[in-house]
Amino acid sequence: MILGLGGSLNVVFVLLFTDRREGFLIQGGYIAVVTAMVVTGLLLVWFLDHPYENDSGSIAPDEMRRSIEIMGLELRRYYDLAPPDGRPETA
């Protein structure tokens, strides 16, 4: 919420410095560039805040699952416990 408010204030700040003597295209370009940078920054923060989504570039938890399985096997070997399903261990 604070990032969205800060981004909105940044765009409003650019609007405060509009000059009526300059053309609309130039003023629109200033606003477009600042808005694009704010939106890009917010999207980057959102993407980094959700690393495990099923999107391109996201982190898949495959290696974490494998590590947990290995730790479970090591723990059972250390304490010499039977596997939870009662079948003999094959690994």
N, C-alpha and C positions, 0 to 999 in steps of 0.2 A: 504494500500500500504506500509506503514511504517512497519507494523507488518510482512508482507511478506519479505520485504527487510532485516529486522532484523533477521528473521528466516534463510534466505539464507546466510547472513553473518555468522551466528552461525555455519552452516554446513561447510562453507568455512574455518572458523577458525579451526574446527576439522581437516579438510583436510591438513591444514598447518603443523600440528604436527604429521603427519604420520612418522613412523619409518620403514625404509626398512629392518631392522633386525627382526622385528616382522612379524608374519604370516599374510597372507591376511585375514584369517577368524577373527582374533582378531581386525585388523584395520577396517574391514567391520562391526564388532559388535559395535565398538565405533561410527562409522558413523550412523549405523542403530538406535542405542539408541538415539543419539542426534536428528536425523531426526524425529524419532517417537515422541519424546517429543515436538519438535517444531510444528509438524503437529497437535498433540493432543491439544496443547495450542491454535493454530489458529482455530481449529474446535470448541473449547469451546468458544472462543471469538465470532465466527460467530453465534453459537447457542444462546448465551446470547444476541446477538444483534438483533435476530429475534425471539422473544418469542411467537408470535402469528401465526406461521406457522401451517399448518395442519399435523404435524408430532407427533410421539410419544414423550411424555414429554412436549409438548408445552402447553401454557396457552390458554384455550378457553374463549372467551369473554362473556360467558353466564351470569355470575354474574354481569358483568358490564352492560349488557343490562337490566337485572332485576332492578338494582339500578337506571338506567336512567328512566325506567318506573315508579318506585316508586316516584322518585323526580318529575316527570311530574305530577303524581296524586296529590302529596302534593302541588305543585305549583298551580294547578287548584283549589284545595280546599281552599288554602290560599287566592287567588284572586277571588274565587267564579266565575270562568269562565266555560262556557260550553265546553264539549269536542270538539275537532276540527272537528269531522265528524257529529256533530249535534245530535247524539243519546244520550240518557241519560246514565249516568255513572252507571255501575253495581257493581263496586268494593266497 
